[in-house]
């Protein structure tokens, strides 16, 4: 069962891969992101802004041709302690479909961005 879940949500690496990101906040409620993503075989540095990290990332993705709207969001801790891991779940409208993406990371922000990538990749199958 775990392999089926992993194959559906984590192992899809195309067309989009998040390689790294950097977030800043302007102090007035706007987040700005600079991210490096791979679209198919080409790396792109993308920039965006929004009222949170996910909105900023979605804005940045539009610069490389991905139209994504986040409709719902959930998160929870998978483990506790200094090395805790978090899971994020996003329902997205993208590619003419509405579907969920899942991301896991030690950082809830990174998990959330990975969840958006998961949804984009699922829609592109």
Phi and psi in radians as a Rosetta constraint file:
Dihedral C 1 N 2 CA 2 C 2 CIRCULARHARMONIC -1.098 0.35
Dihedral N 2 CA 2 C 2 N 3 CIRCULARHARMONIC -0.688 0.35
Dihedral C 2 N 3 CA 3 C 3 CIRCULARHARMONIC -1.087 0.35
Dihedral N 3 CA 3 C 3 N 4 CIRCULARHARMONIC -0.703 0.35
Dihedral C 3 N 4 CA 4 C 4 CIRCULARHARMONIC -1.075 0.35
Dihedral N 4 CA 4 C 4 N 5 CIRCULARHARMONIC -0.776 0.35
Dihedral C 4 N 5 CA 5 C 5 CIRCULARHARMONIC -1.089 0.35
Dihedral N 5 CA 5 C 5 N 6 CIRCULARHARMONIC -0.853 0.35
Dihedral C 5 N 6 CA 6 C 6 CIRCULARHARMONIC -1.048 0.35
Dihedral N 6 CA 6 C 6 N 7 CIRCULARHARMONIC -0.742 0.35
Dihedral C 6 N 7 CA 7 C 7 CIRCULARHARMONIC -1.099 0.35
Dihedral N 7 CA 7 C 7 N 8 CIRCULARHARMONIC -0.666 0.35
Dihedral C 7 N 8 CA 8 C 8 CIRCULARHARMONIC -1.289 0.35
Dihedral N 8 CA 8 C 8 N 9 CIRCULARHARMONIC -0.651 0.35
Dihedral C 8 N 9 CA 9 C 9 CIRCULARHARMONIC -1.981 0.35
Dihedral N 9 CA 9 C 9 N 10 CIRCULARHARMONIC -0.460 0.35
Dihedral C 9 N 10 CA 10 C 10 CIRCULARHARMONIC -1.971 0.35
Dihedral N 10 CA 10 C 10 N 11 CIRCULARHARMONIC -0.498 0.35
Dihedral C 10 N 11 CA 11 C 11 CIRCULARHARMONIC -1.608 0.35
Dihedral N 11 CA 11 C 11 N 12 CIRCULARHARMONIC -0.052 0.35
Dihedral C 11 N 12 CA 12 C 12 CIRCULARHARMONIC -1.357 0.35
Dihedral N 12 CA 12 C 12 N 13 CIRCULARHARMONIC 2.028 0.35
Dihedral C 12 N 13 CA 13 C 13 CIRCULARHARMONIC -1.971 0.35
Dihedral N 13 CA 13 C 13 N 14 CIRCULARHARMONIC 0.105 0.35
Dihedral C 13 N 14 CA 14 C 14 CIRCULARHARMONIC -2.349 0.35
Dihedral N 14 CA 14 C 14 N 15 CIRCULARHARMONIC 2.599 0.35
Dihedral C 14 N 15 CA 15 C 15 CIRCULARHARMONIC -1.483 0.35
Dihedral N 15 CA 15 C 15 N 16 CIRCULARHARMONIC -0.103 0.35
Dihedral C 15 N 16 CA 16 C 16 CIRCULARHARMONIC -2.136 0.35
Dihedral N 16 CA 16 C 16 N 17 CIRCULARHARMONIC 2.373 0.35
Dihedral C 16 N 17 CA 17 C 17 CIRCULARHARMONIC -2.347 0.35
Dihedral N 17 CA 17 C 17 N 18 CIRCULARHARMONIC 2.291 0.35
Dihedral C 17 N 18 CA 18 C 18 CIRCULARHARMONIC -1.522 0.35
Dihedral N 18 CA 18 C 18 N 19 CIRCULARHARMONIC 2.102 0.35
Dihedral C 18 N 19 CA 19 C 19 CIRCULARHARMONIC -1.657 0.35
Dihedral N 19 CA 19 C 19 N 20 CIRCULARHARMONIC -0.772 0.35
Dihedral C 19 N 20 CA 20 C 20 CIRCULARHARMONIC -2.912 0.35
Dihedral N 20 CA 20 C 20 N 21 CIRCULARHARMONIC 2.848 0.35
Dihedral C 20 N 21 CA 21 C 21 CIRCULARHARMONIC -2.679 0.35
Dihedral N 21 CA 21 C 21 N 22 CIRCULARHARMONIC 2.790 0.35
Dihedral C 21 N 22 CA 22 C 22 CIRCULARHARMONIC -2.420 0.35
Dihedral N 22 CA 22 C 22 N 23 CIRCULARHARMONIC 2.255 0.35
Dihedral C 22 N 23 CA 23 C 23 CIRCULARHARMONIC -1.954 0.35
Dihedral N 23 CA 23 C 23 N 24 CIRCULARHARMONIC 2.515 0.35
Dihedral C 23 N 24 CA 24 C 24 CIRCULARHARMONIC -2.367 0.35
Dihedral N 24 CA 24 C 24 N 25 CIRCULARHARMONIC 2.797 0.35
Dihedral C 24 N 25 CA 25 C 25 CIRCULARHARMONIC -2.203 0.35
Dihedral N 25 CA 25 C 25 N 26 CIRCULARHARMONIC 2.381 0.35
Dihedral C 25 N 26 CA 26 C 26 CIRCULARHARMONIC -1.428 0.35
Dihedral N 26 CA 26 C 26 N 27 CIRCULARHARMONIC 0.044 0.35
Dihedral C 26 N 27 CA 27 C 27 CIRCULARHARMONIC 1.449 0.35
Dihedral N 27 CA 27 C 27 N 28 CIRCULARHARMONIC -0.081 0.35
Dihedral C 27 N 28 CA 28 C 28 CIRCULARHARMONIC -2.140 0.35
Dihedral N 28 CA 28 C 28 N 29 CIRCULARHARMONIC 0.411 0.35
Dihedral C 28 N 29 CA 29 C 29 CIRCULARHARMONIC 1.624 0.35
Dihedral N 29 CA 29 C 29 N 30 CIRCULARHARMONIC 0.088 0.35
Dihedral C 29 N 30 CA 30 C 30 CIRCULARHARMONIC -1.889 0.35
Dihedral N 30 CA 30 C 30 N 31 CIRCULARHARMONIC 2.237 0.35
Dihedral C 30 N 31 CA 31 C 31 CIRCULARHARMONIC -1.716 0.35
Dihedral N 31 CA 31 C 31 N 32 CIRCULARHARMONIC 2.528 0.35
Dihedral C 31 N 32 CA 32 C 32 CIRCULARHARMONIC -2.158 0.35
Dihedral N 32 CA 32 C 32 N 33 CIRCULARHARMONIC 2.441 0.35
Dihedral C 32 N 33 CA 33 C 33 CIRCULARHARMONIC -2.206 0.35
Dihedral N 33 CA 33 C 33 N 34 CIRCULARHARMONIC 2.470 0.35
Dihedral C 33 N 34 CA 34 C 34 CIRCULARHARMONIC -2.098 0.35
Dihedral N 34 CA 34 C 34 N 35 CIRCULARHARMONIC 2.125 0.35
Dihedral C 34 N 35 CA 35 C 35 CIRCULARHARMONIC -2.268 0.35
Dihedral N 35 CA 35 C 35 N 36 CIRCULARHARMONIC 2.638 0.35
Dihedral C 35 N 36 CA 36 C 36 CIRCULARHARMONIC -1.938 0.35
Dihedral N 36 CA 36 C 36 N 37 CIRCULARHARMONIC 2.129 0.35
Dihedral C 36 N 37 CA 37 C 37 CIRCULARHARMONIC -2.175 0.35
Dihedral N 37 CA 37 C 37 N 38 CIRCULARHARMONIC 2.720 0.35
Dihedral C 37 N 38 CA 38 C 38 CIRCULARHARMONIC -1.902 0.35
Dihedral N 38 CA 38 C 38 N 39 CIRCULARHARMONIC 2.170 0.35
Dihedral C 38 N 39 CA 39 C 39 CIRCULARHARMONIC -1.922 0.35
Dihedral N 39 CA 39 C 39 N 40 CIRCULARHARMONIC 1.966 0.35
Dihedral C 39 N 40 CA 40 C 40 CIRCULARHARMONIC 0.987 0.35
Dihedral N 40 CA 40 C 40 N 41 CIRCULARHARMONIC -1.919 0.35
Dihedral C 40 N 41 CA 41 C 41 CIRCULARHARMONIC -1.936 0.35
Dihedral N 41 CA 41 C 41 N 42 CIRCULARHARMONIC 0.162 0.35
Dihedral C 41 N 42 CA 42 C 42 CIRCULARHARMONIC -2.026 0.35
Dihedral N 42 CA 42 C 42 N 43 CIRCULARHARMONIC 2.253 0.35
Dihedral C 42 N 43 CA 43 C 43 CIRCULARHARMONIC -1.469 0.35
Dihedral N 43 CA 43 C 43 N 44 CIRCULARHARMONIC 2.475 0.35
Dihedral C 43 N 44 CA 44 C 44 CIRCULARHARMONIC -2.340 0.35
Dihedral N 44 CA 44 C 44 N 45 CIRCULARHARMONIC 2.408 0.35
Dihedral C 44 N 45 CA 45 C 45 CIRCULARHARMONIC -1.660 0.35
Dihedral N 45 CA 45 C 45 N 46 CIRCULARHARMONIC 2.135 0.35
Dihedral C 45 N 46 CA 46 C 46 CIRCULARHARMONIC -2.111 0.35
Dihedral N 46 CA 46 C 46 N 47 CIRCULARHARMONIC 2.681 0.35
Dihedral C 46 N 47 CA 47 C 47 CIRCULARHARMONIC -2.328 0.35
Dihedral N 47 CA 47 C 47 N 48 CIRCULARHARMONIC 2.548 0.35
Dihedral C 47 N 48 CA 48 C 48 CIRCULARHARMONIC -2.803 0.35
Dihedral N 48 CA 48 C 48 N 49 CIRCULARHARMONIC 2.972 0.35
Dihedral C 48 N 49 CA 49 C 49 CIRCULARHARMONIC -2.490 0.35
Dihedral N 49 CA 49 C 49 N 50 CIRCULARHARMONIC 2.741 0.35
Dihedral C 49 N 50 CA 50 C 50 CIRCULARHARMONIC -3.039 0.35
Dihedral N 50 CA 50 C 50 N 51 CIRCULARHARMONIC -3.090 0.35
Dihedral C 50 N 51 CA 51 C 51 CIRCULARHARMONIC -1.453 0.35
Dihedral N 51 CA 51 C 51 N 52 CIRCULARHARMONIC 0.284 0.35
Dihedral C 51 N 52 CA 52 C 52 CIRCULARHARMONIC 3.132 0.35
Dihedral N 52 CA 52 C 52 N 53 CIRCULARHARMONIC 2.989 0.35
Dihedral C 52 N 53 CA 53 C 53 CIRCULARHARMONIC -1.038 0.35
Dihedral N 53 CA 53 C 53 N 54 CIRCULARHARMONIC -0.707 0.35
Dihedral C 53 N 54 CA 54 C 54 CIRCULARHARMONIC -1.178 0.35
Dihedral N 54 CA 54 C 54 N 55 CIRCULARHARMONIC -0.773 0.35
Dihedral C 54 N 55 CA 55 C 55 CIRCULARHARMONIC -1.078 0.35
Dihedral N 55 CA 55 C 55 N 56 CIRCULARHARMONIC -0.686 0.35
Dihedral C 55 N 56 CA 56 C 56 CIRCULARHARMONIC -1.122 0.35
Dihedral N 56 CA 56 C 56 N 57 CIRCULARHARMONIC -0.721 0.35
Dihedral C 56 N 57 CA 57 C 57 CIRCULARHARMONIC -1.156 0.35
Dihedral N 57 CA 57 C 57 N 58 CIRCULARHARMONIC -0.767 0.35
Dihedral C 57 N 58 CA 58 C 58 CIRCULARHARMONIC -1.056 0.35
Dihedral N 58 CA 58 C 58 N 59 CIRCULARHARMONIC -0.715 0.35
Dihedral C 58 N 59 CA 59 C 59 CIRCULARHARMONIC -1.070 0.35
Dihedral N 59 CA 59 C 59 N 60 CIRCULARHARMONIC -0.751 0.35
Dihedral C 59 N 60 CA 60 C 60 CIRCULARHARMONIC -1.140 0.35
Dihedral N 60 CA 60 C 60 N 61 CIRCULARHARMONIC -0.685 0.35
Dihedral C 60 N 61 CA 61 C 61 CIRCULARHARMONIC -1.083 0.35
Dihedral N 61 CA 61 C 61 N 62 CIRCULARHARMONIC -0.492 0.35
Dihedral C 61 N 62 CA 62 C 62 CIRCULARHARMONIC -1.119 0.35
Dihedral N 62 CA 62 C 62 N 63 CIRCULARHARMONIC -0.398 0.35
Dihedral C 62 N 63 CA 63 C 63 CIRCULARHARMONIC -1.299 0.35
Dihedral N 63 CA 63 C 63 N 64 CIRCULARHARMONIC -0.247 0.35
Dihedral C 63 N 64 CA 64 C 64 CIRCULARHARMONIC -2.054 0.35
Dihedral N 64 CA 64 C 64 N 65 CIRCULARHARMONIC 0.406 0.35
Dihedral C 64 N 65 CA 65 C 65 CIRCULARHARMONIC 1.617 0.35
Dihedral N 65 CA 65 C 65 N 66 CIRCULARHARMONIC 0.191 0.35
Dihedral C 65 N 66 CA 66 C 66 CIRCULARHARMONIC -1.825 0.35
Dihedral N 66 CA 66 C 66 N 67 CIRCULARHARMONIC 2.083 0.35
Dihedral C 66 N 67 CA 67 C 67 CIRCULARHARMONIC -1.710 0.35
Dihedral N 67 CA 67 C 67 N 68 CIRCULARHARMONIC 1.851 0.35
Dihedral C 67 N 68 CA 68 C 68 CIRCULARHARMONIC -2.229 0.35
Dihedral N 68 CA 68 C 68 N 69 CIRCULARHARMONIC 2.342 0.35
Dihedral C 68 N 69 CA 69 C 69 CIRCULARHARMONIC -2.152 0.35
Dihedral N 69 CA 69 C 69 N 70 CIRCULARHARMONIC 2.231 0.35
Dihedral C 69 N 70 CA 70 C 70 CIRCULARHARMONIC -1.522 0.35
Dihedral N 70 CA 70 C 70 N 71 CIRCULARHARMONIC 2.156 0.35
Dihedral C 70 N 71 CA 71 C 71 CIRCULARHARMONIC -1.752 0.35
Dihedral N 71 CA 71 C 71 N 72 CIRCULARHARMONIC -0.539 0.35
Dihedral C 71 N 72 CA 72 C 72 CIRCULARHARMONIC -2.688 0.35
Dihedral N 72 CA 72 C 72 N 73 CIRCULARHARMONIC 2.756 0.35
Dihedral C 72 N 73 CA 73 C 73 CIRCULARHARMONIC -2.634 0.35
Dihedral N 73 CA 73 C 73 N 74 CIRCULARHARMONIC 2.376 0.35
Dihedral C 73 N 74 CA 74 C 74 CIRCULARHARMONIC -2.476 0.35
Dihedral N 74 CA 74 C 74 N 75 CIRCULARHARMONIC 2.655 0.35
Dihedral C 74 N 75 CA 75 C 75 CIRCULARHARMONIC -2.565 0.35
Dihedral N 75 CA 75 C 75 N 76 CIRCULARHARMONIC 2.766 0.35
Dihedral C 75 N 76 CA 76 C 76 CIRCULARHARMONIC -2.852 0.35
Dihedral N 76 CA 76 C 76 N 77 CIRCULARHARMONIC 2.771 0.35
Dihedral C 76 N 77 CA 77 C 77 CIRCULARHARMONIC -1.368 0.35
Dihedral N 77 CA 77 C 77 N 78 CIRCULARHARMONIC 2.431 0.35
Dihedral C 77 N 78 CA 78 C 78 CIRCULARHARMONIC -1.657 0.35
Dihedral N 78 CA 78 C 78 N 79 CIRCULARHARMONIC -0.556 0.35
Dihedral C 78 N 79 CA 79 C 79 CIRCULARHARMONIC -2.442 0.35
Dihedral N 79 CA 79 C 79 N 80 CIRCULARHARMONIC 2.959 0.35
Dihedral C 79 N 80 CA 80 C 80 CIRCULARHARMONIC -2.047 0.35
Dihedral N 80 CA 80 C 80 N 81 CIRCULARHARMONIC 2.886 0.35
Dihedral C 80 N 81 CA 81 C 81 CIRCULARHARMONIC 1.796 0.35
Dihedral N 81 CA 81 C 81 N 82 CIRCULARHARMONIC -3.012 0.35
Dihedral C 81 N 82 CA 82 C 82 CIRCULARHARMONIC -1.109 0.35
Dihedral N 82 CA 82 C 82 N 83 CIRCULARHARMONIC -0.490 0.35
Dihedral C 82 N 83 CA 83 C 83 CIRCULARHARMONIC -1.901 0.35
Dihedral N 83 CA 83 C 83 N 84 CIRCULARHARMONIC 0.569 0.35
Dihedral C 83 N 84 CA 84 C 84 CIRCULARHARMONIC -1.023 0.35
Dihedral N 84 CA 84 C 84 N 85 CIRCULARHARMONIC 2.577 0.35
Dihedral C 84 N 85 CA 85 C 85 CIRCULARHARMONIC -2.046 0.35
Dihedral N 85 CA 85 C 85 N 86 CIRCULARHARMONIC 2.561 0.35
Dihedral C 85 N 86 CA 86 C 86 CIRCULARHARMONIC -2.135 0.35
Dihedral N 86 CA 86 C 86 N 87 CIRCULARHARMONIC 2.657 0.35
Dihedral C 86 N 87 CA 87 C 87 CIRCULARHARMONIC -2.034 0.35
Dihedral N 87 CA 87 C 87 N 88 CIRCULARHARMONIC 2.416 0.35
Dihedral C 87 N 88 CA 88 C 88 CIRCULARHARMONIC -2.161 0.35
Dihedral N 88 CA 88 C 88 N 89 CIRCULARHARMONIC 2.487 0.35
Dihedral C 88 N 89 CA 89 C 89 CIRCULARHARMONIC -2.233 0.35
Dihedral N 89 CA 89 C 89 N 90 CIRCULARHARMONIC 2.192 0.35
Dihedral C 89 N 90 CA 90 C 90 CIRCULARHARMONIC -2.193 0.35
Dihedral N 90 CA 90 C 90 N 91 CIRCULARHARMONIC 2.359 0.35
Dihedral C 90 N 91 CA 91 C 91 CIRCULARHARMONIC -1.672 0.35
Dihedral N 91 CA 91 C 91 N 92 CIRCULARHARMONIC 2.158 0.35
Dihedral C 91 N 92 CA 92 C 92 CIRCULARHARMONIC -2.209 0.35
Dihedral N 92 CA 92 C 92 N 93 CIRCULARHARMONIC 2.576 0.35
Dihedral C 92 N 93 CA 93 C 93 CIRCULARHARMONIC -1.784 0.35
Dihedral N 93 CA 93 C 93 N 94 CIRCULARHARMONIC 2.060 0.35
Dihedral C 93 N 94 CA 94 C 94 CIRCULARHARMONIC -2.776 0.35
Dihedral N 94 CA 94 C 94 N 95 CIRCULARHARMONIC 2.549 0.35
Dihedral C 94 N 95 CA 95 C 95 CIRCULARHARMONIC 1.007 0.35
Dihedral N 95 CA 95 C 95 N 96 CIRCULARHARMONIC 0.548 0.35
Dihedral C 95 N 96 CA 96 C 96 CIRCULARHARMONIC 1.316 0.35
Dihedral N 96 CA 96 C 96 N 97 CIRCULARHARMONIC 0.193 0.35
Dihedral C 96 N 97 CA 97 C 97 CIRCULARHARMONIC -2.231 0.35
Dihedral N 97 CA 97 C 97 N 98 CIRCULARHARMONIC 2.785 0.35
Dihedral C 97 N 98 CA 98 C 98 CIRCULARHARMONIC -2.081 0.35
Dihedral N 98 CA 98 C 98 N 99 CIRCULARHARMONIC 2.113 0.35
Dihedral C 98 N 99 CA 99 C 99 CIRCULARHARMONIC -2.710 0.35
Dihedral N 99 CA 99 C 99 N 100 CIRCULARHARMONIC 2.956 0.35
Dihedral C 99 N 100 CA 100 C 100 CIRCULARHARMONIC -1.713 0.35
Dihedral N 100 CA 100 C 100 N 101 CIRCULARHARMONIC 2.608 0.35
Dihedral C 100 N 101 CA 101 C 101 CIRCULARHARMONIC -2.193 0.35
Dihedral N 101 CA 101 C 101 N 102 CIRCULARHARMONIC 2.692 0.35
Dihedral C 101 N 102 CA 102 C 102 CIRCULARHARMONIC -2.275 0.35
Dihedral N 102 CA 102 C 102 N 103 CIRCULARHARMONIC 2.421 0.35
Dihedral C 102 N 103 CA 103 C 103 CIRCULARHARMONIC -2.380 0.35
Dihedral N 103 CA 103 C 103 N 104 CIRCULARHARMONIC 2.556 0.35
Dihedral C 103 N 104 CA 104 C 104 CIRCULARHARMONIC -2.317 0.35
Dihedral N 104 CA 104 C 104 N 105 CIRCULARHARMONIC 2.387 0.35
Dihedral C 104 N 105 CA 105 C 105 CIRCULARHARMONIC -2.922 0.35
Dihedral N 105 CA 105 C 105 N 106 CIRCULARHARMONIC 2.958 0.35
Dihedral C 105 N 106 CA 106 C 106 CIRCULARHARMONIC -1.226 0.35
Dihedral N 106 CA 106 C 106 N 107 CIRCULARHARMONIC -0.506 0.35
Dihedral C 106 N 107 CA 107 C 107 CIRCULARHARMONIC -1.706 0.35
Dihedral N 107 CA 107 C 107 N 108 CIRCULARHARMONIC 2.211 0.35
Dihedral C 107 N 108 CA 108 C 108 CIRCULARHARMONIC -1.133 0.35
Dihedral N 108 CA 108 C 108 N 109 CIRCULARHARMONIC -0.521 0.35
Dihedral C 108 N 109 CA 109 C 109 CIRCULARHARMONIC -1.147 0.35
Dihedral N 109 CA 109 C 109 N 110 CIRCULARHARMONIC -0.850 0.35
Dihedral C 109 N 110 CA 110 C 110 CIRCULARHARMONIC -1.103 0.35
Dihedral N 110 CA 110 C 110 N 111 CIRCULARHARMONIC -0.697 0.35
Dihedral C 110 N 111 CA 111 C 111 CIRCULARHARMONIC -1.035 0.35
Dihedral N 111 CA 111 C 111 N 112 CIRCULARHARMONIC -0.714 0.35
Dihedral C 111 N 112 CA 112 C 112 CIRCULARHARMONIC -1.139 0.35
Dihedral N 112 CA 112 C 112 N 113 CIRCULARHARMONIC -0.754 0.35
Dihedral C 112 N 113 CA 113 C 113 CIRCULARHARMONIC -1.148 0.35
Dihedral N 113 CA 113 C 113 N 114 CIRCULARHARMONIC -0.700 0.35
Dihedral C 113 N 114 CA 114 C 114 CIRCULARHARMONIC -1.117 0.35
Dihedral N 114 CA 114 C 114 N 115 CIRCULARHARMONIC -0.574 0.35
Dihedral C 114 N 115 CA 115 C 115 CIRCULARHARMONIC -1.138 0.35
Dihedral N 115 CA 115 C 115 N 116 CIRCULARHARMONIC -0.688 0.35
Dihedral C 115 N 116 CA 116 C 116 CIRCULARHARMONIC -1.096 0.35
Dihedral N 116 CA 116 C 116 N 117 CIRCULARHARMONIC -0.786 0.35
Dihedral C 116 N 117 CA 117 C 117 CIRCULARHARMONIC -1.044 0.35
Dihedral N 117 CA 117 C 117 N 118 CIRCULARHARMONIC -0.744 0.35
Dihedral C 117 N 118 CA 118 C 118 CIRCULARHARMONIC -1.013 0.35
Dihedral N 118 CA 118 C 118 N 119 CIRCULARHARMONIC -0.778 0.35
Dihedral C 118 N 119 CA 119 C 119 CIRCULARHARMONIC -1.121 0.35
Dihedral N 119 CA 119 C 119 N 120 CIRCULARHARMONIC -0.752 0.35
Dihedral C 119 N 120 CA 120 C 120 CIRCULARHARMONIC -1.059 0.35
Dihedral N 120 CA 120 C 120 N 121 CIRCULARHARMONIC -0.794 0.35
Dihedral C 120 N 121 CA 121 C 121 CIRCULARHARMONIC -1.173 0.35
Dihedral N 121 CA 121 C 121 N 122 CIRCULARHARMONIC -0.638 0.35
Dihedral C 121 N 122 CA 122 C 122 CIRCULARHARMONIC -1.145 0.35
Dihedral N 122 CA 122 C 122 N 123 CIRCULARHARMONIC -0.663 0.35
Dihedral C 122 N 123 CA 123 C 123 CIRCULARHARMONIC -1.223 0.35
Dihedral N 123 CA 123 C 123 N 124 CIRCULARHARMONIC -0.440 0.35
Dihedral C 123 N 124 CA 124 C 124 CIRCULARHARMONIC -1.538 0.35
Dihedral N 124 CA 124 C 124 N 125 CIRCULARHARMONIC -0.017 0.35
